[in-house]
Amino acid sequence: MNNIPAKLFIDNRWCDTTDRDPVVNPATEEVIGEAPVGNSGHIDEAIAAARTAFDKGPWANMAAPERVAVLEKMLDYFTARREDIVDLIVREAGASQMLAGPMQFDLPMKHARTLLQDALKIEPKMTPIELTPAMDGTRTLGTSVTTYIPRGVVSAITPYNYPFFLNLGKLIHALVMGNTCVLKPSPFTPFQALVFGQAAEAAGLPAGVLNVVTGDIKAGEQLTTDKRVDMVTFTGSDKVGSAIMAQAAPTLKKLHLELGGKSALIVRKDANQAEALMAALMGFTIHCGQGCALTTRILVHNDIRREFVEQLAAMANGVKIGNPADPSVQMGPLIREQARQRVENYVQIGLDEGGTLVAGGKRPDGFDKGFFYQATLFDNVDNRSRLAQEEVFGPIGVVIGFDSDEEAVAMANDSEYGLGGGIYSSDVGRAYEMALQVRTGTLAINGGSGTMLSSAPFGGIKRSGIGREYGVESLLEFTDARNISFHGG
């Protein structure tokens, strides 16, 4: 597959496996390659390699500029292979080309380069000088220095929706701070992880610093329970995140979890409707709705709701669905058949709960292959219904009416999740006041900055996760603070 070895990358060696799994293009159902499947022995070997590399190798003790120089070579390798990697994102993850290039490759690469520069800003900090009493009755003049040391061995477990993006983000965070890593991708998108082994070779990363393995749920459990692992960074559902917390508890591992979402987009009656409509449409159709921070709950002021729903339904019906090999396709497939069946189940749940289906709601005509589903919109949805409260991870948007700002904020907060969100209003000051009341990790006013900012912290609260990604603060999550004190005599 695009010259990527069908082998595991462990301790700077490419390792054969007995088992293979076909990797399917979700748009065509064609097998694009046979991926290696790791077993317990492979996972054990990878953890051992990472442990040895951390305890005895040079990586953890390198100066930050030295690590940055090596990781910059990794990024240069990816840049040189951009065309191949973007093609792989399209075929393996089913991303449209308008999403695969700019958002699933260019954006994370920009973030990664910024992270490397942010890492250079982290320096030891002196604490204030203090006079403290000594046991002999005198006073001692003392101070201390706080340094940041790497956590150790980090297990990085990633999902199928934004594989290259998430693999890159997790590894750069961990590696630049001196940790060693074992990366395990989703079985649906293994090749976008194995390319990191090639990049490690090209950059001259020391043996054992980065290991890439594959496997099933048991492989993941091994990476979250083994006592040699110091930290787990995971992106995925809140259900799996909860299981990882339980698995990691006996060994008290540090957890970094970016989980699910059911984010709200608030559209006030003074909003620029054209912009709000486009944001609402993208909020449940981008990448076929397979995004944790998407705004799939659309809260619209009742004074404009009827017209807004009519226009949004027309836009949803006009979304071009198809094989993302076609650059004009706006929405590709779901990742697998079970994902499509999950969406179908939620459509029925929405109907049973009394929601009004105004667009989509079925598989598109004319597709004998591929896991496609129409962009689907419900109106008259109760905010407490399952359709409004549970993460579908598919192309379903729900419209909920409100009459006051206070009601909109209350409904936005009435969720077990707290990852993303948005507000559209011509009164930016009022929108900002409302944003301060919405309990979520990120929120965009009138589209925000356009895309994610490289140094802005990203992450959720409540069932949407623990910890942040990007920015100096996020890098410190992959370290321990160490205090060394001393006195003047």
LINZI-V633895 format. One record per residue. PHI is phi as a letter, one per 30 degrees, with the letter a starting at -180 (NA if undefined). BURIAL is b if it has 9 or more other ideal C-beta (glycine too) atoms within 8 Angstrom, else e. Layout:
BEGIN
phi=PHI burial=BURIAL
phi=PHI burial=BURIAL
END
This chain:
BEGIN
phi=NA burial=b
phi=h burial=b
phi=i burial=e
phi=c burial=b
phi=d burial=e
phi=d burial=b
phi=b burial=b
phi=d burial=b
phi=c burial=b
phi=b burial=b
phi=h burial=b
phi=i burial=b
phi=b burial=e
phi=c burial=e
phi=c burial=b
phi=d burial=e
phi=b burial=b
phi=d burial=e
phi=c burial=e
phi=b burial=b
phi=b burial=b
phi=d burial=e
phi=c burial=b
phi=c burial=b
phi=d burial=b
phi=d burial=b
phi=d burial=b
phi=b burial=e
phi=i burial=b
phi=d burial=e
phi=d burial=e
phi=c burial=b
phi=l burial=b
phi=c burial=e
phi=c burial=b
phi=d burial=b
phi=c burial=b
phi=d burial=b
phi=c burial=b
phi=e burial=e
phi=d burial=e
phi=d burial=b
phi=d burial=b
phi=e burial=b
phi=d burial=b
phi=d burial=b
phi=d burial=b
phi=d burial=b
phi=d burial=b
phi=d burial=b
phi=d burial=b
phi=d burial=b
phi=d burial=b
phi=d burial=b
phi=d burial=e
phi=b burial=e
phi=d burial=b
phi=d burial=e
phi=e burial=b
phi=d burial=b
phi=c burial=e
phi=d burial=b
phi=d burial=e
phi=e burial=b
phi=d burial=e
phi=d burial=e
phi=d burial=b
phi=e burial=b
phi=d burial=e
phi=d burial=b
phi=d burial=b
phi=d burial=b
phi=d burial=b
phi=d burial=b
phi=d burial=b
phi=d burial=e
phi=d burial=b
phi=d burial=b
phi=e burial=e
phi=d burial=e
phi=c burial=b
phi=e burial=b
phi=d burial=e
phi=d burial=b
phi=d burial=b
phi=d burial=b
phi=e burial=b
phi=d burial=b
phi=e burial=b
phi=d burial=b
phi=d burial=b
phi=d burial=b
phi=c burial=b
phi=i burial=b
phi=d burial=b
phi=d burial=b
phi=d burial=b
phi=d burial=e
phi=c burial=b
phi=d burial=b
phi=d burial=b
phi=d burial=e
phi=c burial=b
phi=c burial=b
phi=b burial=b
phi=d burial=e
phi=d burial=b
phi=d burial=b
phi=d burial=b
phi=d burial=b
phi=e burial=b
phi=d burial=b
phi=d burial=b
phi=d burial=b
phi=e burial=b
phi=d burial=b
phi=d burial=b
phi=d burial=b
phi=d burial=b
phi=d burial=b
phi=d burial=e
phi=d burial=b
phi=b burial=e
phi=e burial=e
phi=b burial=e
phi=d burial=e
phi=d burial=b
phi=d burial=e
phi=d burial=e
phi=b burial=e
phi=c burial=e
phi=b burial=e
phi=d burial=e
phi=c burial=e
phi=d burial=e
phi=d burial=e
phi=j burial=e
phi=d burial=e
phi=c burial=e
phi=c burial=b
phi=c burial=b
phi=b burial=b
phi=a burial=b
phi=a burial=b
phi=b burial=b
phi=c burial=b
phi=c burial=e
phi=c burial=b
phi=c burial=e
phi=d burial=b
phi=d burial=b
phi=k burial=b
phi=d burial=b
phi=c burial=b
phi=d burial=b
phi=c burial=b
phi=c burial=b
phi=b burial=b
phi=c burial=b
phi=c burial=b
phi=d burial=b
phi=b burial=b
phi=d burial=b
phi=d burial=b
phi=e burial=b
phi=d burial=b
phi=e burial=b
phi=d burial=b
phi=d burial=b
phi=d burial=b
phi=d burial=b
phi=d burial=b
phi=e burial=b
phi=d burial=b
phi=d burial=b
phi=d burial=b
phi=d burial=b
phi=j burial=b
phi=d burial=b
phi=c burial=b
phi=b burial=b
phi=b burial=b
phi=c burial=b
phi=b burial=b
phi=d burial=b
phi=d burial=b
phi=d burial=b
phi=d burial=b
phi=b burial=b
phi=d burial=b
phi=d burial=b
phi=d burial=b
phi=c burial=b
phi=d burial=b
phi=d burial=b
phi=d burial=b
phi=d burial=b
phi=d burial=b
phi=d burial=b
phi=d burial=b
phi=d burial=b
phi=d burial=b
phi=d burial=b
phi=i burial=e
phi=d burial=b
phi=e burial=b
phi=e burial=e
phi=i burial=b
phi=d burial=b
phi=b burial=b
phi=b burial=b
phi=b burial=b
phi=b burial=b
phi=b burial=b
phi=l burial=b
phi=c burial=e
phi=d burial=e
phi=d burial=e
phi=d burial=b
phi=d burial=b
phi=d burial=b
phi=d burial=b
phi=d burial=b
phi=c burial=b
phi=c burial=b
phi=d burial=b
phi=d burial=e
phi=d burial=e
phi=c burial=b
phi=c burial=b
phi=a burial=b
phi=b burial=b
phi=c burial=b
phi=b burial=b
phi=b burial=b
phi=l burial=b
phi=d burial=b
phi=d burial=b
phi=d burial=e
phi=d burial=b
phi=e burial=b
phi=d burial=e
phi=d burial=e
phi=d burial=b
phi=e burial=b
phi=d burial=e
phi=d burial=b
phi=d burial=b
phi=e burial=e
phi=e burial=e
phi=c burial=b
phi=h burial=e
phi=d burial=b
phi=d burial=e
phi=c burial=b
phi=b burial=b
phi=b burial=b
phi=c burial=b
phi=c burial=b
phi=d burial=b
phi=a burial=b
phi=b burial=b
phi=d burial=b
phi=c burial=b
phi=c burial=b
phi=c burial=b
phi=c burial=b
phi=d burial=b
phi=d burial=e
phi=c burial=e
phi=d burial=b
phi=d burial=e
phi=d burial=b
phi=d burial=e
phi=d burial=b
phi=d burial=b
phi=d burial=b
phi=d burial=b
phi=d burial=b
phi=d burial=b
phi=d burial=b
phi=d burial=e
phi=d burial=b
phi=b burial=b
phi=c burial=b
phi=e burial=b
phi=h burial=b
phi=h burial=b
phi=i burial=b
phi=c burial=b
phi=a burial=b
phi=d burial=b
phi=c burial=b
phi=d burial=b
phi=c burial=b
phi=d burial=b
phi=c burial=b
phi=c burial=b
phi=c burial=b
phi=b burial=b
phi=e burial=b
phi=d burial=e
phi=d burial=e
phi=c burial=b
phi=d burial=b
phi=e burial=e
phi=d burial=e
phi=d burial=b
phi=d burial=b
phi=d burial=e
phi=d burial=b
phi=d burial=b
phi=d burial=b
phi=d burial=b
phi=d burial=b
phi=d burial=b
phi=d burial=b
phi=c burial=e
phi=d burial=b
phi=d burial=e
phi=c burial=b
phi=l burial=b
phi=d burial=b
phi=d burial=b
phi=d burial=e
phi=d burial=e
phi=d burial=e
phi=d burial=e
phi=d burial=b
phi=c burial=b
phi=b burial=b
phi=d burial=b
phi=c burial=b
phi=d burial=b
phi=d burial=b
phi=a burial=b
phi=d burial=e
phi=d burial=e
phi=d burial=b
phi=d burial=b
phi=d burial=e
phi=d burial=b
phi=d burial=b
phi=d burial=b
phi=d burial=e
phi=d burial=b
phi=d burial=b
phi=d burial=e
phi=e burial=b
phi=d burial=b
phi=d burial=b
phi=d burial=e
phi=d burial=b
phi=j burial=e
phi=d burial=b
phi=c burial=e
phi=d burial=b
phi=c burial=e
phi=a burial=b
phi=i burial=b
phi=j burial=e
phi=a burial=e
phi=d burial=e
phi=d burial=b
phi=d burial=e
phi=i burial=e
phi=c burial=b
phi=d burial=e
phi=b burial=e
phi=j burial=b
phi=c burial=b
phi=d burial=b
phi=a burial=b
phi=d burial=b
phi=d burial=b
phi=b burial=b
phi=b burial=b
phi=c burial=b
phi=c burial=b
phi=h burial=e
phi=c burial=b
phi=d burial=b
phi=d burial=b
phi=c burial=e
phi=d burial=b
phi=d burial=e
phi=d burial=b
phi=c burial=b
phi=c burial=b
phi=c burial=e
phi=d burial=b
phi=d burial=b
phi=i burial=b
phi=a burial=b
phi=d burial=b
phi=b burial=b
phi=c burial=b
phi=b burial=b
phi=c burial=b
phi=b burial=b
phi=d burial=b
phi=b burial=b
phi=c burial=e
phi=b burial=e
phi=e burial=e
phi=d burial=e
phi=d burial=b
phi=d burial=b
phi=d burial=b
phi=d burial=e
phi=d burial=b
phi=e burial=b
phi=d burial=b
phi=d burial=e
phi=a burial=b
phi=d burial=e
phi=c burial=b
phi=a burial=b
phi=c burial=b
phi=b burial=b
phi=l burial=b
phi=a burial=b
phi=b burial=b
phi=c burial=b
phi=a burial=b
phi=d burial=e
phi=c burial=e
phi=d burial=b
phi=d burial=e
phi=d burial=b
phi=d burial=b
phi=d burial=b
phi=d burial=e
phi=d burial=b
phi=e burial=b
phi=d burial=e
phi=c burial=e
phi=d burial=b
phi=d burial=e
phi=a burial=b
phi=d burial=b
phi=b burial=b
phi=a burial=b
phi=c burial=b
phi=c burial=b
phi=h burial=b
phi=j burial=b
phi=i burial=e
phi=d burial=e
phi=j burial=e
phi=b burial=e
phi=d burial=b
phi=d burial=e
phi=d burial=b
phi=c burial=e
phi=d burial=b
phi=d burial=b
phi=b burial=b
phi=l burial=b
phi=b burial=b
phi=b burial=b
phi=h burial=b
phi=d burial=b
phi=d burial=b
phi=k burial=b
phi=b burial=e
phi=j burial=b
phi=b burial=b
phi=c burial=b
phi=i burial=b
phi=i burial=b
phi=e burial=b
phi=e burial=e
phi=d burial=b
phi=d burial=b
phi=d burial=b
phi=d burial=b
phi=c burial=b
phi=b burial=b
phi=c burial=e
phi=d burial=e
phi=c burial=e
phi=c burial=e
phi=c burial=e
phi=c burial=e
phi=a burial=e
phi=b burial=e
phi=d burial=e
phi=l burial=e
END
